[in-house]
Amino acid sequence: MPSDNPIVSVLEQPLAAPAPDFVTAIVPARNEEVVIATCIESLARQPEIAQILVVNDQSSDATADVVRNSMKEIPVLRLLETGGLPDGWVGKNHALWVGVQQATSRWLLFTDADARHAANSAARALRIAHEQQAALVSFSPEQISRTWYEKALIPFVYLRLAKKFSYDRVNDPASPTAAANGQFLLIRRDVYDAIGGHRGVAGEVLEDVAIALRVKQAGHRIWFGSGKGLVRTRMYTSFKAMWEGWEKNLYRLMGGTPWAAFREMESTLPWIPFLLIFLGLKFPLLIFVGVLFLIARQTIYGLDLARNHYPFSFIFYYIPGAFLYAGVLWASYRSHVKGRIAWKGREYSIGAPESVK
């Protein structure tokens, strides 16, 4: 997401939060044995977090055992069980809803098991909430990318999202644009209850954006900004998981209509440079022109990377990134047209997306 937003300067304010504001952190966990302990430890370091609820969503690995071991050292930590997935619910939404029923704090922090929080992340979010009079504060985490396919696709996706959901528009009360990132979403409990919470978006695969939209439509302010230095995550550890994750979300994020998906693919694929290079097989001068066009597009991409705190060296992943992006957007479109998506061993029936303006 963009970093040159003047609102981000709020992050430089003092860290202290008013004493009455305490937070319940709720972590949905389905087969997260590798990462859950690190997430819990990063939350437990924060005095503003009075309660940590890990909701085990029918894991088949040792997630629950890892949490129980952590409970021996962390008094504010509790392990909850979902007990099954009701009809019409997405697993993550139901797990979060189960957690909320046991929450006791004025503020709720929804975060993912693969998120690593800095010791001041909750204090920063509370400070922003008070300074901006916001009922919802969300950070877009720093993305840890290790493999070539992560470095190619994930920055490409986030740069496209930055253009669609700019921080300025999201944070402008007069704009209908709403967005949030479920890897760090802090919301006031009374507002959460008033909009119906996760029960109101039970079957929505983009629950974070849907909740942000409901909060804004209810007349409350939201604040969305960079989580650099506050929260980090490695979203996917395999190509299959990465593909399934974006296949689940990307079509709706980019508008949720065939025309929006077509425009997105047309505008991001470097088809003109490749067409010129192909025509250059007959007219050699066009090869030179095509290469210049391609270098220009790659350079623009590199500048966007730098503005959004990604390494400029990721510029070399531009071409594979563009084609992976187009491919997963097409796959996402196909899945949504068929009305079925798969995620974490479950398959969901989906209907028309809630409007994301």
C-alpha positions in Angstrom: 0.0 0.0 0.0 1.2 3.6 -0.5 3.6 5.0 2.0 3.6 8.7 1.0 0.2 9.3 2.6 0.3 12.2 5.1 -1.9 10.3 7.5 0.9 7.8 8.0 2.7 10.6 9.9 0.3 9.8 12.8 2.5 6.8 13.5 5.1 9.1 14.8 2.9 10.2 17.7 3.8 9.0 21.2 3.0 5.4 22.0 1.2 5.7 25.2 -2.5 4.7 25.1 -5.1 5.9 27.6 -5.4 3.6 30.6 -9.0 2.4 30.1 -8.3 1.0 26.7 -7.6 -2.7 26.8 -7.6 -5.1 23.9 -8.7 -8.7 23.4 -6.6 -10.3 20.6 -8.4 -13.1 18.7 -6.4 -15.5 16.6 -8.2 -18.0 14.3 -6.0 -21.1 13.9 -6.4 -24.0 11.5 -3.3 -26.2 11.2 -0.9 -23.4 12.4 1.5 -25.4 14.6 4.6 -23.9 12.9 3.8 -20.2 13.4 1.2 -19.9 16.2 3.8 -19.8 19.1 5.6 -16.8 17.6 2.3 -14.9 17.0 1.2 -15.5 20.6 4.6 -14.4 22.1 4.5 -11.2 20.0 1.0 -10.4 21.4 1.8 -11.3 25.0 4.6 -8.7 25.1 2.1 -5.9 24.9 0.5 -4.5 28.1 -2.5 -3.2 26.2 -3.5 -6.7 25.3 -5.4 -8.0 28.3 -6.7 -11.2 26.7 -5.4 -13.5 24.0 -7.9 -16.0 22.6 -6.7 -18.6 20.1 -9.6 -20.3 18.4 -8.7 -23.8 17.2 -10.7 -24.4 14.0 -10.6 -28.2 13.8 -6.9 -28.4 13.3 -5.5 -31.8 12.4 -1.9 -31.0 13.5 -0.5 -30.0 16.9 -1.8 -26.4 16.9 -3.8 -27.0 20.1 -0.9 -28.6 21.9 1.4 -25.7 21.0 -1.1 -23.3 22.5 -1.6 -25.3 25.6 2.2 -25.2 26.2 2.2 -21.5 25.8 -0.6 -21.1 28.3 1.8 -22.3 31.0 3.8 -19.1 30.6 1.1 -16.7 29.4 -1.7 -16.2 31.9 -3.9 -14.1 29.6 -3.9 -16.8 26.9 -6.9 -19.1 26.4 -7.6 -21.8 23.9 -11.1 -22.1 22.4 -12.5 -24.7 20.1 -15.0 -24.1 17.2 -16.7 -27.4 17.5 -17.6 -27.5 13.8 -18.6 -25.2 11.0 -22.2 -24.2 10.7 -23.8 -24.0 7.2 -23.3 -20.6 5.5 -20.2 -19.7 7.4 -16.6 -19.3 6.2 -14.3 -21.0 8.7 -12.2 -18.0 9.6 -15.4 -15.9 10.2 -16.9 -18.5 12.5 -13.7 -18.9 14.4 -13.5 -15.2 15.0 -17.1 -15.1 16.0 -16.6 -17.8 18.6 -13.7 -15.8 20.0 -15.6 -12.6 20.3 -18.2 -14.3 22.5 -15.5 -14.8 25.1 -13.9 -11.3 24.7 -14.0 -9.0 27.7 -12.2 -5.9 26.4 -13.5 -2.6 24.9 -11.3 -3.2 21.8 -11.1 -6.3 19.6 -7.9 -7.1 17.6 -8.4 -9.7 14.9 -5.1 -11.1 13.6 -3.8 -14.1 11.8 -1.6 -16.9 13.3 1.2 -16.1 10.8 1.5 -12.4 12.0 4.4 -11.3 14.0 3.7 -8.1 16.1 6.1 -5.5 17.2 5.9 -4.7 21.0 4.1 -1.4 20.2 1.6 -2.5 17.6 -1.5 -2.4 19.8 -0.4 0.9 21.4 0.1 2.5 18.0 -3.3 1.4 16.8 -5.0 2.7 19.9 -3.2 6.0 19.6 -4.3 6.3 16.0 -7.9 5.4 17.0 -7.9 8.3 19.5 -6.2 10.8 17.3 -8.3 10.1 14.3 -11.5 9.3 16.2 -11.6 6.0 14.4 -13.7 3.0 15.3 -11.6 0.7 13.2 -7.8 0.8 12.7 -6.1 -1.6 10.3 -2.5 -2.1 9.3 -1.3 -3.6 6.0 1.6 -5.8 7.3 5.1 -6.0 5.9 5.3 -9.0 3.7 8.1 -11.5 4.1 9.0 -13.0 0.7 11.6 -15.8 0.4 10.9 -17.7 -2.8 11.0 -16.4 -6.3 7.2 -16.8 -6.7 6.5 -14.9 -3.5 8.8 -12.1 -4.7 7.1 -12.1 -8.1 3.4 -12.3 -7.2 2.8 -10.8 -3.7 4.4 -7.4 -4.3 2.6 -7.2 -7.7 -0.8 -7.9 -6.0 -0.2 -5.3 -3.3 0.8 -2.6 -5.7 -2.4 -3.2 -7.6 -4.4 -3.1 -4.3 -2.6 0.2 -3.5 -4.0 1.8 -6.6 -7.5 0.5 -6.0 -7.7 1.1 -2.2 -5.4 4.1 -1.6 -5.0 5.1 2.0 -6.2 8.6 1.3 -9.6 7.4 -0.1 -10.1 4.8 2.5 -9.4 7.2 5.4 -11.6 10.0 3.8 -15.0 10.0 5.5 -16.5 11.5 2.4 -15.3 8.7 0.2 -17.3 5.4 -0.1 -14.1 3.4 -0.5 -13.5 1.1 2.4 -10.8 -1.5 3.1 -8.9 -3.2 5.9 -6.5 -6.1 6.3 -7.6 -9.0 8.5 -4.0 -9.7 9.5 -4.3 -6.6 11.8 -7.8 -5.3 12.4 -8.6 -3.4 15.6 -12.3 -2.5 16.1 -14.3 -1.0 19.0 -16.5 -3.7 20.5 -19.7 -1.6 20.6 -19.3 -0.7 16.9 -18.6 -4.4 16.0 -21.8 -5.4 17.8 -23.8 -2.7 16.1 -22.9 -3.8 12.6 -23.6 -7.4 13.3 -20.0 -8.5 13.6 -18.8 -11.6 11.8 -22.3 -13.0 11.8 -23.3 -10.3 9.4 -20.6 -11.3 7.0 -20.7 -15.1 7.8 -20.2 -16.3 4.2 -18.0 -13.5 3.0 -14.5 -14.5 1.9 -13.3 -10.9 2.1 -14.6 -10.4 5.6 -12.1 -7.7 6.5 -13.1 -5.5 3.6 -16.8 -6.2 4.2 -16.5 -5.3 7.9 -14.7 -2.0 7.0 -17.4 -1.2 4.5 -20.1 -1.8 7.1 -18.3 0.4 9.7 -18.0 3.2 7.2 -21.5 3.0 6.0 -22.7 3.1 9.6 -21.1 6.6 9.9 -17.9 5.7 11.8 -14.4 6.6 10.8 -11.9 4.0 9.7 -8.1 4.3 9.4 -6.0 2.1 7.2 -2.3 2.5 6.8 1.1 0.8 6.5 2.2 -1.6 9.1 5.9 -1.2 8.4 7.8 -1.7 11.7 4.6 -2.8 13.5 3.5 -6.2 12.1 5.1 -8.6 9.6 3.9 -11.8 8.0 4.8 -14.5 5.6 1.4 -15.3 4.1 2.3 -18.4 2.2 5.0 -21.0 2.5 4.2 -23.0 -0.7 3.2 -22.1 -4.3 0.0 -24.1 -3.9 -1.1 -22.2 -0.8 -0.2 -18.9 -2.4 -2.2 -19.7 -5.5 -5.2 -20.9 -3.5 -5.1 -17.9 -1.2 -5.2 -15.3 -4.1 -7.6 -17.5 -6.1 -10.0 -17.2 -3.2 -9.8 -13.4 -2.9 -8.4 -11.7 -6.0 -11.5 -11.6 -8.2 -13.6 -9.8 -5.5 -10.8 -7.5 -4.5 -10.6 -6.3 -8.1 -14.2 -5.5 -8.4 -16.0 -8.9 -8.6 -17.3 -8.5 -12.2 -16.0 -10.1 -15.4 -15.5 -6.7 -17.0 -13.4 -5.5 -14.0 -11.3 -8.6 -14.2 -10.8 -8.2 -17.9 -9.8 -4.5 -17.6 -7.3 -5.5 -14.8 -5.6 -8.2 -16.9 -5.5 -5.9 -20.0 -3.9 -3.1 -18.1 -1.3 -5.1 -16.2 -0.1 -7.6 -18.9 2.8 -6.1 -21.0 1.1 -7.2 -24.2 2.1 -4.2 -26.3 5.8 -4.7 -25.8 5.5 -8.4 -26.5 3.4 -7.8 -29.6 6.0 -5.4 -30.9 8.8 -7.9 -30.2 6.8 -10.6 -32.0 6.2 -8.3 -35.0 9.9 -7.6 -34.9 10.5 -11.1 -36.4 9.4 -9.5 -39.7 10.3 -5.9 -39.0 13.5 -5.9 -36.9 13.2 -2.3 -35.8 10.1 -3.2 -33.8 12.1 -5.5 -31.6 14.1 -2.5 -30.4 10.9 -0.5 -29.8 9.3 -3.4 -28.0 12.3 -3.8 -25.7 12.3 -0.1 -24.9 8.6 -0.3 -24.0 9.2 -3.3 -21.8 12.1 -1.6 -20.0 9.9 1.5 -19.4 7.1 -0.6 -17.9 9.6 -2.5 -15.7 11.2 0.8 -14.5 7.8 2.2 -13.5 7.2 -1.0 -11.6 10.5 -0.6 -9.8 9.6 2.9 -8.8 6.3 1.7 -7.4 8.1 -1.0 -5.5 10.4 1.5 -3.9 7.5 3.9 -3.0 5.8 1.0 -1.2 8.8 -0.2 0.8 9.6 -3.2 -1.3 13.2 -3.9 -2.5 14.0 -2.3 -5.8 15.7 -5.5 -6.8 12.3 -7.1 -7.1 12.1 -5.3 -10.4 13.6 -8.4 -12.0 10.5 -10.3 -11.1 8.2 -8.0 -13.1 7.5 -10.3 -16.0 6.8 -13.5 -14.1 4.9 -11.3 -11.6 2.6 -9.9 -14.3 1.9 -13.3 -15.8 1.3 -15.0 -12.4 -1.0 -12.1 -11.5 -3.0 -12.5 -14.7 -3.1 -16.3 -14.2 -4.4 -16.2 -10.7 -6.9 -13.5 -11.4 -8.3 -15.7 -14.2 -8.4 -18.7 -11.9 -10.2 -16.6 -9.3 -12.7 -15.4 -11.8 -13.3 -19.0 -12.9 -13.8 -20.2 -9.3 -16.3 -17.4 -8.5 -18.2 -18.0 -11.7 -18.5 -21.7 -10.8 -19.6 -20.6 -7.3 -17.0 -22.8 -5.5 -13.7 -21.9 -3.8 -11.3 -24.1 -1.8 -9.3 -23.0 1.2 -7.5 -24.9 3.9 -9.1 -28.2 3.1 -12.6 -26.9 2.9 -14.7 -26.0 -0.1 -17.2 -23.2 0.1 -20.3 -22.3 -2.0 -20.3 -18.6 -2.7 -22.8 -16.2 -4.1 -22.6 -12.6 -5.4 -20.0 -10.6 -3.5 -20.9 -7.7 -1.2 -20.2 -4.5 -3.1 -16.7 -3.2 -2.6 -16.7 0.3 -3.9 
